[in-house]
Amino acid sequence: LSSQIDWEAVESATLAELGSTPLPDIGSQTSAAIQEASAAAASAKASVRKEAEAHEAELSRLKADLSSLQQELESERRRAEKLQIEAQQNKARADEFRSRQDDAEARLDELRRQDLENQQVA
């Protein structure tokens, strides 16, 4: 089939239609554009990789901070529980002390009453 087509005639007719300006060599332009795009892609890939590494480092730092804060929070929670238990124990001791004090005052009042009665009898 290609032996039947006169390619020179096709080229002449095409040039006649388009004018005498030859078509640009898009192959070399395409090749240059592909090389530029490839270089840009490699640069972007390196940039994205670098940014991802920075994000990964930041994430690791944040995870370490979170872990530290969780440990601190747990320590504070245990401390608060201990303080709450101590407060309950102190309240129980204070209630016991007040009860003893009330009993002692009642006993003292009873002794004073008896002493007064004994003085009035004598």
C-alpha positions in Angstrom: 0.0 0.0 0.0 2.8 2.4 0.9 4.4 1.8 -2.5 1.3 3.1 -4.2 1.3 6.4 -2.3 3.5 9.1 -3.6 4.7 10.6 -0.3 6.6 13.4 -2.0 3.4 14.5 -3.7 1.5 14.4 -0.4 4.2 16.5 1.2 4.2 19.0 -1.7 0.4 19.2 -1.6 0.5 19.7 2.2 3.1 22.4 1.9 1.1 24.1 -0.8 -2.0 24.1 1.4 -0.2 25.4 4.5 2.1 27.7 2.7 5.8 27.5 2.3 6.6 27.5 6.0 7.6 24.0 7.0 5.9 22.5 10.0 8.0 22.7 13.2 9.7 19.6 14.4 7.4 18.7 17.2 9.4 15.6 18.0 12.3 17.5 19.5 9.9 19.9 21.2 8.0 17.0 22.6 11.1 15.4 23.8 12.3 18.6 25.4 8.9 19.1 27.1 9.0 15.5 28.3 12.5 16.0 29.8 11.3 19.3 31.5 8.2 17.5 32.8 10.3 14.6 34.0 12.7 17.0 35.8 9.8 18.9 37.3 8.2 15.6 38.4 11.5 14.5 40.0 11.9 17.8 41.7 8.3 17.7 43.0 8.8 14.1 44.1 11.9 15.1 46.1 10.0 18.1 47.5 7.0 16.0 48.5 9.3 13.3 50.0 11.2 16.0 52.0 7.9 17.5 53.2 6.6 14.0 54.1 9.7 13.4 56.1 9.3 16.7 57.9 5.6 15.8 58.7 6.7 12.3 59.9 9.3 13.9 62.2 6.6 16.3 63.5 4.2 13.4 64.0 6.8 11.5 65.9 7.5 14.5 68.1 3.7 15.0 68.7 3.3 11.3 69.5 6.1 11.6 72.1 4.5 14.7 73.5 1.2 13.0 73.7 2.7 9.9 75.4 4.4 12.2 77.9 1.2 14.1 78.6 -0.7 10.9 79.0 1.8 9.6 81.6 1.7 12.9 83.4 -2.1 12.9 83.4 -2.2 9.3 84.7 0.3 10.3 87.5 -1.9 13.3 88.4 -5.0 11.1 88.4 -3.3 8.6 90.8 -2.2 11.6 93.0 -5.8 13.0 93.0 -7.1 9.5 94.0 -4.6 9.3 96.9 -5.5 12.9 98.0 -9.2 12.0 97.9 -8.6 8.9 100.0 -6.6 11.0 102.5 -9.3 13.6 102.6 -11.9 10.9 103.4 -9.7 9.4 106.1 -9.1 12.9 107.6 -12.8 13.6 107.6 -13.5 10.3 109.3 -10.8 11.1 111.9 -12.3 14.6 112.4 -15.8 13.1 112.8 -14.4 10.7 115.4 -12.6 13.5 117.2 -15.8 15.6 117.3 -17.8 12.6 118.6 -15.2 12.1 121.4 -15.2 15.8 122.1 -19.0 15.8 122.3 -18.9 12.7 124.6 -16.3 14.4 126.8 -18.3 17.6 127.1 -21.4 15.6 127.9 -19.5 13.7 130.6 -18.1 16.9 132.0 -21.5 18.5 132.1 -22.8 15.4 133.9 -19.9 15.6 136.4 -20.6 19.3 137.0 -24.3 18.6 137.5 -23.5 15.8 140.0 -21.0 18.1 141.8 -23.6 20.8 142.0 -26.1 18.4 143.4 -23.6 17.1 146.0 -22.8 20.7 147.0 -26.5 21.5 147.4 -27.0 18.3 149.5 -24.1 19.1 151.8 
